[in-house]
Amino acid sequence: MKRYDYVIVGGGSAGSVLANRLSADPGTSVLVLEAGHSDFRIDPFIHMPAALPFPIGSRFYDWRYRSEPEPHMGGREVFHARGKVLGGSSSINGMIFQRGNPLDYERWAADPGMETWDYAHCLPYFKRMETCTSGTDAWRGGSGPLVLERGPATSPLFGAFLEAAQQAGHPLTDDVNGYRQEGFGKFDRNVHRGRRLSAARAYLHPVMSRPNLTVQTLAHVTGLRTEGNRVVGVDYVRARRARRSVEAGEVILCGGAINTPQLLQLSGIGDPELLGSLGIDVVADLPGVGANLQDHLEVYLQHAASQPVSIGPWLKHRHKPRIGAEWLFGRRGVGASNHFEAGGFIRSNDQVAYPNLMFHFLPIAIRYDGSRPGAEHGYQVHIGPMYSDVRGWLKIRSTDPFEHPAMQFNYLSTENDRREWVEIVRAAREILEQPAFAPFSAGEISPGPEVETDEEILDWVAKDAETALHPSCTAAMGTGPNSVLDPTSMRVHGVQGLRVVDASAMPYVTNGNIYAPVMMLAEKAADLIAGNTPLDPLEVPYYRHGAGMPLWPAGDPRNDAPAGTVRGPGR
């Protein structure tokens, strides 16, 4: 068997970052094993931003997971798309770039052992990875691999949305990833010069010619090779036929919040009761593997438009050749945008310390699968709570590495989650019913005016909601009894030679889309793994509403900071 210093399992978002950073040392050999195929450079379904409905649900690009019947959603199985291709989910997602709120990372750091994951320590890595084309400042970077373009939001529908948000009493913000997240504004996107800029394009492709970096696609890892409590390599199947093994100085799992706990459990790392029931020898007793599953659920509040201002007509078959030609030869036109160009974050009430509700506006009424309501023209806002207190689980069904695991998210299972859903539907309706939309609205088409009471709203959410595709937290960092990873090294507790770097490592899901936090986590982990000196923490102010609940323990002087700002803890 050939031996590598690092074997990275998964060539997705985190795996692309680690492959780039770890192979920068020419004396270090790195192997990336990706179960999906290459993100072929000529593939329009990946690289055309507006084509995002095509890879989702396709067996060629997507793992196509489904939850177990969700007990509080009428027994529905909720479809979960995850990228099965180089770049992972960054090659099929909506390309929305949101870091989350600075207080998300203060929440992480408040847990024992997590002190170096506060905002001050994470901010330098956010800045290192990005080139923010809208401008650099104390919060934004200007020389990283990930080029971010601000949505133009020039459609009159975007103008009406931002004006309506103000009429409803909400502020605007000039950068949801900068000093102030709370409010409404234009969004950053992983779109550069009319093309999707996935993690693979930003990090992996520029270094593929390094002699110490090997990338294999169609390589499905079936198990970890162990000697006692040390991982010494992996077994994998190439193109569903050739069985291979490889030795490793260290194995780094980057498969995401579903694939990573599945592989851990298959390899004897997890809850002994589950492993014993399947006849799997226990390598490490870690009941937190597959537990603590978190996600964001969302619905679309849709309106018909009374004027021909949406992009709906462009989706007719007769226009598709023109869209394709404009994009292929000029990287312009309808195909060159993801069309999620603006949105916002608000608090559902003054008892909430920082935003817990998210809005994404889209100048068309359409679902992720491409289906549309009857209206020729329309618009919609995607809405959902960000900090649901529900917790789910993930468990392998058998010892077959090709069988999808069982997972249940328990959406809508708590009183707080249900209350926040009612709050956000009412808040979204209040915005869409403001005078700014009077020239455009031809009435609400989903859920429709007949859905009005709290019970009717919750019934609609249970029947119509979809995942926002942010599964996370199934192998969480920490030092508590249900933690899986050492937060100072990303090593799996009680196992040598094994680390995890992906969304499963999060202890709590962040506010907004999780791609940016995963990339930051991987940048920071690369320094921890390589033994580099960590970047110095950056102490910058950030916005916090003065009427929120105290962030710090009672008696901490930081609770008395002037309303609207609070400084990082300076750990």
Steps between C-alpha positions, in 0.01 A plus 500: 500500500614848419538737795413870523560745780136612480201324348205738467166321470274729297591757237225743596513840663726421796698235312590745224634751753708240683638355179622844399646605834659169606659431161663845507785323684677313218630246750147393593309245289123543478233271352141617448234231456170626359206262452348715224633590160704798390335840462568501128594848386252492212204388712242784486281341765772564759663817375199700375362672812137498389514126423501405867163312484652243261768331716273486807325164489720362221670171580799627303568790740299435816503240780119540514443427866161482668412534865299246689130592521492822700244453781403867523469547125229246433747216452664666198844389388699819437735491201862605569729585211876472562768547237653180360768664285829686545413814693230311687190699579678820393462366145120469523390752767335841464835684514393728788797600716413580862737475792234497770481744786813582707307388807472152350871455566473649848242229564746238376776641719281502811514119514786345701817458299372710209666830595695540175185476285365844593443767236838666558679174417276405206496839327863480371415175322185643347714784367780271379272294279317780316543770242204727558451694177269754668792624712727404787498635854554381857245221445555396138796346317644591162759241396352154555415223252123542537386798291167638621275721293220706650160443342403792272130475600400737220156352435216729614382208713822513704454874541145446620615230743767716664265798518223284646733367768564857611129582492445202731747651747816309417836666430725459201859381532778551250662162574340204679851348526661811645436719801123452500311188399160609633294667231441467126735548209676351200663159545849376418508205263747234385458624146796648314482635146178319434615156625448305820819518705488173693756394758653272239544782250634740763730269694553165331536556126774767533729249678411173325839494326694479826700173491424432867120524453292212360125528441293192423133527409242218500682377813248400765666441838341197665686489830789617712794266552582481871765348722370518854383858546713637217375559147771398255323530165176453308330244279313624196329385184590663170217536248293244695733219395867513598560458873803689622674593822746773587710577806502843663694691757167664576149470362283813485127451448338777295185324384251734665241460774350184346789309342748562781298353792396214270866408436589540867223263604588247228857504637405435863500857627170603656229382736589147623133402514451577130830342399433186704158455345669480159790280610761776463797490738530818705816700435387811691197549726365832373120523524510851353578365151182556301328679788433876527384516134394856411371670185301795368148446370343749258184582308432735208243775543393566140312785330371536148624816326268739321775638278745317267798560727606150606736265318224238468454518121869429446445146630283406204664243273517732203729739692747239626722495189548875530575477873753226433668687215527827695654319792727269301650770278477806722445384861208741513122508495246314712726198534784698662327560835367278777227770543524480881634855504348651816340408829534562869511394863277614786421416860153356557457704820700715740574205728730357233861614525578492127326409172323165499296535179635500143354628170620431142314685225463357149347690204304198379253253651661155464604196702845341515383221272408756235122468541300824498154617604253612240604867499704615200677760712565478871748534783570330828689525825667196654459508876596292802621510862876474546537360852240231536537311827399169343765230479512200274710190448676293235563125517630245252244233411748221426868433435452571128697821427284567191170502691384846603480551876176563685460857621227698666505875562189534720392823333220690679532282808542775762280783617772757430552377144128516425473849652786631285337360189184693567706812571696484176198432278325802650814714469543403134138575423533839665791584268333374182181695578674838531420787258826444311352182352164656408599558134610137461294265717212304350441315825656226709498160329684299764384427760205719401269724704304204633799411721475745787486352852806368683376144451441554128848647458662205677297252295618671182864497613473130587363421153707738288836568668827375353845478646727798432773236456707585807547169691767536766632421850507117490861469622523813710810663642519529878604337824164386634371142513326522161782678318695318230793727410777672690447870411871574520601243238182364329609150609234244585496440875673176593619424146846569364567594139145618429354849468171646378468831318157579356153618605463209740765664723278799584357492853207726396375590155575859403264775387466472123639273233779282637743494205702799623536369859612161367766667286620707795509190720713322240740793466548507876530123522770501232726700731418273795581187298817634337630639830511855368487799730132597514401837361482771763146573626342820372318718750239697306163641604182347368133584527279369776154636569499671837166354606616141467556260785844513670761307304750457781461349850348720769749757628718495189581866411451426131126489564522875568653588162325780310186387324569381150859383542692246700865413469634151467614337824870515412572144596 
